[in-house]
């Protein structure tokens, strides 16, 4: 695959071009990566939970118990 990108900006004295070439490597193993900024998964003890936008921790599996409050010793109502 061949990719050529050109940027036109008034702050630059001339257009800036990047030229990238990609080749196939049959021995390469593709992996998945996630952006930590958007990862809402929380691990508490040995369990995984989902943190909603309002900060509520919710179970990720049907029948999963809520998190144990012993992990939140400094929290007060």
C-alpha positions as CSV (number, residue, x, y, z in Angstrom):
1,X,0.0,0.0,0.0
2,X,1.3,3.5,-0.8
3,X,0.0,6.5,1.0
4,X,0.8,10.1,0.2
5,X,-0.5,13.0,2.4
6,X,-0.1,16.7,1.7
7,X,-0.8,19.5,4.2
8,X,-1.7,23.0,3.1
9,X,-1.5,25.5,5.9
10,X,-1.1,29.3,5.9
11,X,1.5,29.2,8.6
12,X,3.8,27.0,6.5
13,X,5.9,28.5,3.8
14,X,5.1,25.6,1.4
15,X,3.0,22.5,1.4
16,X,4.3,19.6,3.6
17,X,4.1,16.1,2.1
18,X,4.6,12.7,3.8
19,X,5.0,9.7,1.6
20,X,4.5,6.3,3.3
21,X,4.9,2.8,1.8
22,X,3.5,-0.3,3.6
23,X,4.5,-3.9,2.7
24,X,3.0,-7.2,3.7
25,X,5.0,-9.2,6.2
26,X,3.5,-12.7,6.4
27,X,5.1,-13.4,9.8
28,X,3.6,-10.4,11.4
29,X,0.9,-11.1,14.1
30,X,-1.8,-8.4,14.4
31,X,-2.8,-7.4,17.9
32,X,-5.6,-5.2,19.2
33,X,-4.9,-2.1,21.2
34,X,-7.3,0.2,23.0
35,X,-7.1,3.8,24.0
36,X,-6.8,4.1,27.8
37,X,-8.6,7.5,27.7
38,X,-11.8,5.9,26.6
39,X,-11.5,2.6,28.5
40,X,-14.3,2.5,31.1
41,X,-13.4,-0.9,32.5
42,X,-12.4,-1.1,36.2
43,X,-10.7,-4.0,37.9
44,X,-11.5,-4.4,41.6
45,X,-10.0,-7.4,43.3
46,X,-10.4,-10.3,40.8
47,X,-13.5,-8.9,39.2
48,X,-14.1,-6.5,36.2
49,X,-16.7,-3.7,36.3
50,X,-17.9,-0.9,34.0
51,X,-17.8,2.7,35.1
52,X,-20.6,4.8,33.6
53,X,-20.3,8.5,32.7
54,X,-21.7,9.6,36.1
55,X,-19.1,7.5,37.9
56,X,-21.3,4.6,38.9
57,X,-19.6,1.2,39.0
58,X,-21.8,-1.5,37.3
59,X,-21.3,-5.2,36.9
60,X,-20.3,-6.4,33.4
61,X,-21.9,-9.9,33.6
62,X,-25.4,-11.0,34.4
63,X,-25.6,-12.2,38.0
64,X,-22.3,-10.6,39.0
65,X,-22.2,-9.3,42.5
66,X,-21.5,-5.6,43.2
67,X,-18.0,-4.6,44.3
68,X,-16.9,-5.4,47.8
69,X,-16.9,-2.2,50.0
70,X,-13.7,-3.3,51.7
71,X,-11.8,-1.8,48.8
72,X,-13.3,1.7,49.6
73,X,-12.1,2.3,53.2
74,X,-11.8,6.1,52.9
75,X,-15.2,6.6,51.3
76,X,-17.9,8.1,53.5
77,X,-21.5,9.1,52.8
